[in-house]
Structures are given as C-alpha cells and as structure tokens.
Amino acid sequence: MDEPLLKTVWDADVPASDPRFALAVMARIEQRRFRRELATTVGLAAIAMVLLGFAMPVVEITWRESFAPYASNLVILAVLAAVTLVLPQFLPARD
C-alpha cells in the first residue's frame, strides 16, 4: 500500500466482539419483528372476519336463489376440473 495511514488502519487488530451480546441483540430484533408480524396477521384476520360478516347475508341469498339448485352439478364440475388439473402432475412425463 502506498498510504501509510491506510496501511496502519488495515493492519490494526479488530476489537473482539461479545457473542452473547450479539445474540441478545439479534434475539430482541427477532422478537420485535415477530410481534409486528403477529399484530399485522391478527389485524388482517379481524378485518377479513368483519368483511365476511357483512358480505355473508348477500352470499347466502345468492347461494339460495342461484346456486343451491345446481349444487350437485357444481360439485361434479369441481371434481372433474380438479382431476383434470391434478392427474397429469402424478403421471410421469414420457417422450
């Protein structure tokens, strides 16, 4: 190196770190992050439940008047669609 100051800084010993302190700091950060994510998840779940509570009467009326007479046909359609989409995933590809 050409710069003597950079050489002395580069060659200087790095101070020792305390692994317990670093672990404690990381644990606190992780706990804060976990609490924040948990609060977000609980809040979104509560909002979803309230919205579902408001929408359910409309969904029930629509189901009773429109789809209930055809429920068996809808179930058959769903099973056939699922088999059509899932069955190729279980069969090996052949050239």
BELURBEL-V410099 format. One record per pair of residues at least 4 apart in sequence whose C-alpha atoms are under 7 Angstrom apart, sorted by the first residue. I is the first residue (numbers start at 1). J is the second residue. Records with the same first field share a line. If there is no record, write none. Layout:
BEGIN
I=J ; J
END
This chain:
BEGIN
1=7
3=7
4=8
5=9
6=10
7=11
8=12
18=22
19=23
20=24
21=25
22=26
23=27
24=28
25=29
26=30
27=31
28=32
29=33
30=34
31=35
32=36
33=37
34=38
35=39
36=40
37=41
38=42
39=43
40=44
41=45
42=46
43=47
44=48
45=49
46=50
47=51
48=52
49=53
50=54
51=55
52=56
55=59
56=60
57=61
58=62
59=63
60=64
61=65
62=66
63=67 ; 68
64=68
67=71
70=74
71=75
72=76
73=77
74=78
75=79
76=80
77=81
78=82
79=83
80=84
81=85
82=86
83=87
87=91
END
